[in-house]
């Protein structure tokens, strides 16, 4: 890769900061914040897949912006520390609800 390409990609990259996880080893992090092997996904294995492509036939692909950052629209709350909960799907669902609520009401509420 050339330097120009890397600089262009990094311009839009996520900016990281030092937090409480920065000094933990991989082992320490896994021990204190879940050692899930994905077993909770097994519960969803039998769900039939629905073909959603027909639902999107009326969307003009050219009307979709090339980039969307919901943080710029103030509809995303800070990342929450789930600790040893191991229920990342619940935190993701709450984050989605917070965002949808902010888009619909214009008020960002951290649940």
Legacy VTK file of the C-alpha trace (Angstrom):
# vtk DataFile Version 3.0
C-alpha trace
ASCII
DATASET POLYDATA
POINTS 111 float
0.000 0.000 0.000
1.201 3.470 -0.691
1.378 6.269 1.862
-1.239 8.430 0.120
-3.800 5.625 0.275
-3.083 4.948 3.959
-3.452 8.625 4.823
-6.744 8.804 2.941
-8.131 5.739 4.730
-6.895 6.928 8.131
-8.627 10.278 7.675
-11.955 8.507 8.251
-10.687 5.923 10.736
-12.039 5.573 14.243
-10.168 7.671 16.780
-9.191 5.626 19.828
-8.465 6.898 23.310
-6.915 5.405 26.424
-9.585 3.816 28.612
-9.842 1.251 31.397
-9.129 -1.587 28.951
-5.856 -0.195 27.587
-3.592 -1.834 30.169
-5.301 -5.231 30.191
-3.798 -8.208 28.412
-6.050 -10.181 26.074
-6.361 -12.881 28.761
-7.305 -10.356 31.471
-9.918 -8.758 29.246
-11.511 -12.094 28.322
-11.503 -13.210 31.973
-13.276 -10.109 33.264
-15.458 -9.172 30.299
-16.812 -12.426 29.003
-15.260 -15.494 27.484
-18.141 -16.227 25.165
-17.473 -18.733 22.436
-20.644 -17.710 20.636
-22.870 -20.322 22.278
-25.747 -17.858 22.511
-25.919 -17.844 18.702
-26.902 -21.501 18.734
-30.305 -20.509 20.108
-30.977 -18.639 16.865
-29.678 -21.334 14.516
-33.070 -22.682 13.527
-34.680 -19.370 12.572
-35.680 -19.482 8.894
-34.086 -16.856 6.700
-36.465 -14.430 5.053
-35.791 -12.996 1.632
-35.903 -9.257 2.273
-34.662 -8.207 -1.152
-38.210 -7.702 -2.441
-38.802 -5.150 0.336
-36.143 -2.859 -1.085
-37.059 -2.860 -4.777
-38.423 0.700 -4.629
-35.243 2.260 -3.181
-33.164 4.433 -5.499
-29.601 3.301 -4.842
-28.281 6.630 -6.146
-30.217 8.512 -3.450
-28.259 6.768 -0.700
-25.388 8.957 0.545
-21.904 7.467 0.129
-21.206 8.088 3.824
-23.414 8.343 6.901
-22.078 9.041 10.384
-24.939 9.105 12.874
-22.639 10.672 15.487
-22.746 13.862 13.411
-26.538 13.888 13.816
-26.295 13.448 17.618
-28.358 10.252 17.658
-25.752 7.875 19.134
-24.966 7.507 22.835
-21.559 6.702 24.284
-20.375 3.096 24.287
-21.508 1.318 27.430
-19.341 -1.031 29.475
-21.167 -4.356 29.639
-18.640 -5.764 32.108
-19.109 -9.486 32.677
-22.676 -9.473 31.403
-21.825 -11.262 28.149
-25.103 -10.147 26.573
-23.700 -7.953 23.840
-26.865 -8.482 21.794
-28.883 -6.746 24.526
-26.524 -3.763 24.554
-26.702 -3.600 20.755
-30.509 -3.689 20.881
-30.611 -0.895 23.466
-28.227 1.168 21.319
-30.501 0.698 18.318
-33.553 1.724 20.358
-31.727 4.818 21.652
-30.833 5.823 18.102
-34.296 5.244 16.657
-35.843 7.168 19.539
-33.438 10.092 18.959
-34.184 10.146 15.224
-37.960 10.131 15.814
-38.139 12.528 18.776
-35.066 14.708 18.291
-33.963 13.939 21.857
-31.068 11.602 22.642
-31.775 9.561 25.761
-29.247 7.084 27.163
-31.189 4.084 28.486
LINES 1 112
111 0 1 2 3 4 5 6 7 8 9 10 11 12 13 14 15 16 17 18 19 20 21 22 23 24 25 26 27 28 29 30 31 32 33 34 35 36 37 38 39 40 41 42 43 44 45 46 47 48 49 50 51 52 53 54 55 56 57 58 59 60 61 62 63 64 65 66 67 68 69 70 71 72 73 74 75 76 77 78 79 80 81 82 83 84 85 86 87 88 89 90 91 92 93 94 95 96 97 98 99 100 101 102 103 104 105 106 107 108 109 110
